[in-house]
């Protein structure tokens, strides 16, 4: 996994790996595995998994969702980032607002396939499984980063990030009061 995150030893001639494309392939593998194991899924779930397996899950579809997970993005936010690649329309089958059945979504690059809330939830769940269950060391890394942020916050100091270009970004975390 460290190789996919570009954390292993490399030199200037090595091409960096693309973690988002790696995760996209793992998500496709997840849906294929689930379909092949046939875990007594409902017909609706099988249709959703098949649709998601056949979807061209590319890096831009999942990048925002994946990159905000370490920042404690909520499940709702993760879904909204994925939905940015889709056109939202009112479902013609429903006249009244009936929760998740009220909207349908068309992928901007493949408008012939219709997606619904269940499809997005399955995609989000697959992302979480691929990232945290299949690679538990990522959970450890995320917990470390969260603890680092807590310490920085308690000391009231920002976390500096220095980009390869030399740009310095100071990130400050604040505790929310409800």
Backbone torsions as a table, in degrees:
resi	resn	phi	psi	omega
1	UNK	NA	-35.7	-179.0
2	UNK	-60.1	-31.8	178.0
3	UNK	-64.6	-42.8	-179.3
4	UNK	-66.8	-28.5	179.0
5	UNK	-90.7	4.8	-179.1
6	UNK	60.3	36.8	179.5
7	UNK	-104.5	-4.6	179.1
8	UNK	-87.7	170.7	-178.7
9	UNK	-62.9	127.9	179.7
10	UNK	-141.6	165.4	173.7
11	UNK	-126.6	-179.7	-172.9
12	UNK	-63.7	-24.7	-177.4
13	UNK	-84.1	-12.6	179.7
14	UNK	-75.6	140.8	173.7
15	UNK	-84.1	135.3	178.2
16	UNK	-68.2	147.3	176.4
17	UNK	-82.9	158.6	-178.6
18	UNK	-108.6	101.8	-176.7
19	UNK	-61.2	-37.3	-177.3
20	UNK	-67.0	-39.1	176.1
21	UNK	-67.3	-37.3	176.6
22	UNK	-60.6	-47.5	179.3
23	UNK	-63.5	-40.7	179.1
24	UNK	-58.7	-43.6	178.1
25	UNK	-65.2	-39.8	179.0
26	UNK	-65.2	-36.1	178.0
27	UNK	-65.9	-43.8	176.7
28	UNK	-60.0	-43.2	177.7
29	UNK	-61.3	-38.0	178.6
30	UNK	-59.9	-47.9	-178.9
31	UNK	-65.8	-39.3	177.4
32	UNK	-62.4	-44.7	179.7
33	UNK	-61.6	-44.2	180.0
34	UNK	-63.2	-40.7	179.1
35	UNK	-67.1	-38.9	-179.4
36	UNK	-71.6	-31.1	179.8
37	UNK	-79.2	-20.1	178.1
38	UNK	44.6	68.9	-175.0
39	UNK	-80.0	44.0	-179.3
40	UNK	54.1	44.2	178.0
41	UNK	-74.8	156.4	173.2
42	UNK	-71.1	162.0	178.1
43	UNK	-59.5	-40.7	179.2
44	UNK	-60.8	-40.9	-179.7
45	UNK	-70.2	-39.3	178.0
46	UNK	-62.8	-43.8	178.7
47	UNK	-61.4	-43.8	-179.7
48	UNK	-63.8	-46.7	-179.5
49	UNK	-63.4	-39.9	179.0
50	UNK	-64.0	-43.9	179.0
51	UNK	-61.7	-42.1	-179.3
52	UNK	-71.4	-34.1	176.5
53	UNK	-65.4	-39.7	-178.5
54	UNK	-77.6	-15.0	179.0
55	UNK	-66.7	140.3	173.6
56	UNK	-78.8	89.5	-179.3
57	UNK	-81.0	98.0	-177.7
58	UNK	-104.2	169.6	-173.4
59	UNK	-57.8	-41.0	-176.1
60	UNK	-69.7	-23.7	178.5
61	UNK	-67.8	-37.6	-174.2
62	UNK	-111.4	-7.4	-171.7
63	UNK	-56.3	-53.4	-177.6
64	UNK	-60.9	-41.1	-179.9
65	UNK	-63.0	-46.1	-177.8
66	UNK	-68.2	-43.5	-174.7
67	UNK	-72.4	-18.4	179.7
68	UNK	-94.6	-8.8	178.5
69	UNK	-58.1	-44.5	178.4
70	UNK	-63.3	-17.0	179.2
71	UNK	-94.6	18.5	177.5
72	UNK	65.6	35.2	176.0
73	UNK	-61.4	138.0	-179.6
74	UNK	-72.6	165.9	176.8
75	UNK	-59.5	-39.2	179.3
76	UNK	-63.4	-45.3	-179.7
77	UNK	-62.6	-42.5	178.1
78	UNK	-57.0	-45.0	178.5
79	UNK	-63.2	-41.2	-178.8
80	UNK	-64.1	-37.1	177.3
81	UNK	-65.2	-38.6	177.9
82	UNK	-66.8	-41.2	-177.1
83	UNK	-66.1	-17.3	179.3
84	UNK	-60.3	-22.5	179.7
85	UNK	-86.1	4.3	-175.2
86	UNK	-122.1	155.1	171.5
87	UNK	-95.0	126.8	-178.8
88	UNK	-92.5	130.9	178.4
89	UNK	-137.0	157.2	175.6
90	UNK	-72.2	134.8	179.3
91	UNK	-72.4	120.0	-177.1
92	UNK	-66.6	-15.1	-179.8
93	UNK	-77.4	-16.6	-174.1
94	UNK	-122.9	125.7	-179.3
95	UNK	-88.4	-34.4	-178.9
96	UNK	-105.6	159.3	177.7
97	UNK	-68.7	114.3	179.2
98	UNK	-123.9	63.1	179.7
99	UNK	52.8	-125.9	-171.6
100	UNK	-73.0	-14.0	-178.5
101	UNK	-84.0	-5.1	-175.3
102	UNK	-74.4	-29.1	-178.3
103	UNK	-117.6	148.6	170.1
104	UNK	-126.9	158.4	-174.3
105	UNK	-130.7	141.5	176.3
106	UNK	-117.4	129.8	175.7
107	UNK	-64.8	129.8	-175.6
108	UNK	-59.5	-32.0	-178.8
109	UNK	-90.8	-8.5	178.7
110	UNK	-147.5	74.0	-171.3
111	UNK	-69.2	-0.1	-178.9
112	UNK	-86.2	-11.6	-178.3
113	UNK	-102.9	129.8	-178.1
114	UNK	-98.9	132.5	177.5
115	UNK	-117.5	150.1	177.7
116	UNK	-128.2	-179.0	-176.7
117	UNK	-59.5	-38.2	179.6
118	UNK	-60.7	-40.6	177.9
119	UNK	-60.9	-43.6	-179.9
120	UNK	-66.2	-39.1	178.1
121	UNK	-64.3	-40.8	177.5
122	UNK	-64.0	-39.6	179.0
123	UNK	-65.6	-44.0	177.9
124	UNK	-62.0	-44.4	179.4
125	UNK	-62.6	-40.4	178.1
126	UNK	-62.8	-41.1	177.0
127	UNK	-58.9	-46.5	-179.5
128	UNK	-63.9	-40.5	178.8
129	UNK	-65.2	-47.1	-178.4
130	UNK	-62.8	-40.4	-175.6
131	UNK	-79.2	-45.9	-170.2
132	UNK	-102.8	-30.8	-178.8
133	UNK	-89.7	-44.4	178.8
134	UNK	-69.7	-26.7	-179.1
135	UNK	-130.3	77.1	-175.3
136	UNK	-61.9	-21.3	178.1
137	UNK	-66.1	-26.7	175.2
138	UNK	-66.5	-35.4	176.0
139	UNK	-62.8	-42.3	178.4
140	UNK	-62.8	-43.4	178.1
141	UNK	-62.4	-43.5	179.1
142	UNK	-62.2	-43.5	178.3
143	UNK	-63.0	-38.6	176.8
144	UNK	-61.2	-47.2	-179.7
145	UNK	-63.2	-38.4	177.4
146	UNK	-64.5	-43.5	178.6
147	UNK	-63.9	-39.2	177.3
148	UNK	-60.3	-42.7	179.0
149	UNK	-65.5	-37.9	178.3
150	UNK	-63.5	-44.3	179.3
151	UNK	-63.2	-46.9	178.9
152	UNK	-59.8	-39.5	-179.9
153	UNK	-67.6	-42.6	-179.9
154	UNK	-65.9	-30.5	176.7
155	UNK	-85.3	-4.5	-179.4
156	UNK	58.3	42.8	176.7
157	UNK	-122.5	145.5	179.0
158	UNK	-77.2	163.0	174.2
159	UNK	-99.7	115.2	180.0
160	UNK	-84.4	136.7	174.5
161	UNK	-120.1	126.4	179.8
162	UNK	-111.1	116.7	-179.5
163	UNK	-79.5	158.4	178.1
164	UNK	-55.7	-24.8	179.6
165	UNK	-77.9	-8.4	-178.9
166	UNK	98.4	-7.6	178.2
167	UNK	-66.2	130.1	178.8
168	UNK	-105.0	126.5	177.9
169	UNK	-118.5	130.7	176.4
170	UNK	-106.7	120.3	-178.1
171	UNK	-106.9	125.1	-179.6
172	UNK	-109.8	137.0	176.9
173	UNK	-109.4	140.1	178.2
174	UNK	-126.3	142.4	177.0
175	UNK	-81.0	131.2	179.6
176	UNK	-81.2	140.6	172.7
177	UNK	-106.2	124.8	-179.3
178	UNK	-85.1	NA	NA
